[in-house]
């Protein structure tokens, strides 16, 4: 059973619908300990990084214990940003820190034609093979809505450029993240979610 973590950050309903359409069993845990017993943990999110402060010490400990035991952890949008050390959007709020690096605002001054927030479809540039991207063509389009993004690090398996080049997909061992919304990215997004479910199995 997948634990879909609800911390009041937005896109829970759309992720629920996508998982249901793929036949994936999930539960929205009411207590942190449920994450320890889950087959996978998904942390969604949309909006401001400050919302992740609701993932307080008991939640962080439970998710951390699950991750260290090999349970797959998947962050979506702000949920992916939370995997990192922190964000300039909410400097006083620490991230989970399972990915190195800090989230920074996209620089709208790079090109006046490119607006921030980055809202709409954009391409994935693959940087290395990844289980999350198996079976997808380079340049596949996905749907973004964000103003902040992760740096390109060794854990980046796909990048995207809008004002800056940033990590749009990260993957290391049993930790995964996407900056875009797979549940709103049509067939490509469902393919990525299906790949994650195959990893969980």
C-alpha positions in Angstrom: 0.0 0.0 0.0 1.4 3.4 -1.0 1.3 6.2 1.5 0.2 9.5 -0.2 1.2 12.2 2.3 -1.3 15.0 2.9 0.3 18.1 4.4 -2.2 20.6 2.9 -0.1 21.5 -0.1 -2.5 21.3 -3.0 -2.6 18.6 -5.6 -3.6 15.6 -3.6 -6.9 15.1 -5.4 -5.3 15.0 -8.9 -2.6 12.5 -7.7 -5.3 10.3 -6.2 -7.2 10.3 -9.5 -4.0 9.3 -11.4 -3.1 6.5 -9.0 -6.7 5.2 -9.1 -6.7 5.2 -12.9 -3.5 3.1 -12.8 -5.1 0.7 -10.3 -2.5 1.5 -7.6 -3.6 0.9 -4.0 -2.9 3.9 -1.7 -3.8 5.4 1.6 -3.6 8.9 2.9 -1.9 8.3 6.3 -3.4 10.0 9.3 -0.3 9.3 11.4 3.4 9.2 10.6 3.9 5.6 11.6 1.8 4.5 8.6 4.7 5.6 6.3 7.0 3.0 8.0 4.6 0.2 6.9 4.0 1.5 3.3 5.3 -0.1 0.1 6.2 3.4 -1.1 5.8 7.0 0.0 4.6 9.8 -2.3 5.0 13.5 -1.2 3.0 15.7 -3.6 2.7 19.5 -3.4 2.0 22.7 -5.2 2.5 26.3 -4.0 4.9 27.7 -1.4 7.8 25.7 0.1 6.7 27.0 3.6 3.9 24.4 3.5 6.4 21.7 4.0 7.0 22.9 7.5 3.9 20.8 8.4 6.0 17.8 7.8 7.4 18.1 11.3 9.9 15.8 13.2 7.6 12.8 13.5 6.8 12.8 9.8 10.4 13.4 8.8 11.6 10.6 11.1 9.0 8.1 9.8 9.6 8.9 6.2 13.4 8.9 6.8 13.1 5.4 8.5 11.1 4.1 5.6 13.6 5.5 3.0 16.6 4.1 4.9 15.0 0.7 4.9 14.7 0.8 1.1 11.1 2.0 0.7 10.8 4.1 -2.5 10.2 7.8 -1.9 8.7 10.0 -4.7 8.4 13.8 -4.5 6.2 15.7 -6.9 6.7 19.5 -7.5 7.1 21.1 -4.1 7.4 17.5 -2.8 10.5 17.1 -4.9 11.9 20.4 -3.7 11.4 19.1 -0.1 13.8 16.3 -0.9 16.6 18.9 -1.0 18.3 20.8 1.9 16.1 23.8 1.8 14.7 26.6 -0.4 15.3 30.3 -0.9 11.5 30.6 -1.0 11.3 29.8 2.7 14.8 30.2 4.1 13.8 29.2 7.7 12.2 25.9 6.6 14.5 22.9 6.3 14.1 20.3 3.6 14.4 16.6 4.1 18.0 16.7 2.9 18.1 13.4 1.2 19.3 15.2 -2.0 22.2 17.6 -1.8 21.6 21.2 -2.9 19.3 24.1 -2.4 16.2 25.3 -4.3 16.5 28.7 -5.9 14.2 31.0 -7.8 14.2 30.9 -11.6 15.8 34.1 -13.0 13.2 35.9 -15.0 15.9 38.5 -16.1 17.7 35.9 -18.2 15.2 36.4 -21.0 12.4 39.0 -20.9 10.2 36.7 -23.1 10.2 33.9 -20.4 7.9 34.6 -17.6 8.2 33.4 -14.0 6.3 31.5 -12.7 7.0 28.9 -15.4 3.6 27.6 -16.3 2.9 25.2 -19.2 4.5 22.4 -21.2 8.2 22.0 -21.6 10.7 19.3 -22.7 12.7 16.8 -20.7 16.4 16.6 -21.7 17.7 13.3 -20.5 21.1 13.4 -18.8 21.5 9.7 -18.1 19.4 6.5 -18.1 16.9 6.2 -15.3 14.2 3.8 -14.2 11.6 6.5 -13.9 12.1 7.5 -17.5 12.3 4.0 -19.1 10.5 3.8 -22.4 10.1 7.6 -22.9 11.6 9.5 -25.8 14.0 12.3 -25.2 12.3 15.6 -25.5 9.0 14.3 -24.0 6.8 17.2 -22.9 5.4 17.5 -19.4 3.4 20.2 -17.5 5.1 22.6 -15.1 3.9 25.3 -12.7 6.6 26.7 -10.4 8.9 29.6 -9.7 11.6 27.7 -7.9 13.6 24.7 -8.9 16.5 22.4 -8.0 20.0 22.7 -9.3 21.4 20.2 -11.8 23.4 17.8 -9.7 24.7 14.2 -10.0 21.2 13.0 -9.1 19.6 14.8 -12.1 18.4 12.3 -14.7 16.5 14.9 -16.8 16.8 18.7 -17.0 14.6 21.4 -18.4 15.4 25.0 -19.4 13.2 27.9 -18.7 15.2 31.0 -17.9 17.6 28.6 -16.1 18.4 25.0 -16.6 17.2 23.0 -13.6 16.7 19.4 -12.5 13.2 18.3 -13.7 13.7 14.7 -12.7 16.0 13.3 -10.0 16.8 9.7 -9.1 19.2 8.0 -6.7 18.7 4.5 -5.4 15.2 4.5 -4.0 14.7 8.2 -4.0 12.8 9.9 -6.9 11.5 13.3 -7.7 9.9 15.3 -10.5 9.5 19.1 -10.6 6.5 18.9 -13.0 3.0 17.4 -12.4 2.9 13.9 -13.8 -0.8 13.7 -13.0 -1.4 16.6 -15.3 1.1 15.6 -18.0 -1.1 13.3 -20.1 0.3 10.0 -21.4 3.9 10.9 -20.6 3.0 11.7 -17.0 1.0 8.5 -16.6 4.0 6.5 -18.1 6.3 8.0 -15.4 3.9 7.1 -12.6 3.5 3.6 -14.1 7.3 3.3 -14.1 7.4 4.3 -10.4 4.7 1.7 -9.6 6.8 -1.0 -11.4 9.7 0.0 -9.2 7.5 -0.3 -6.1 6.4 -3.8 -7.1 
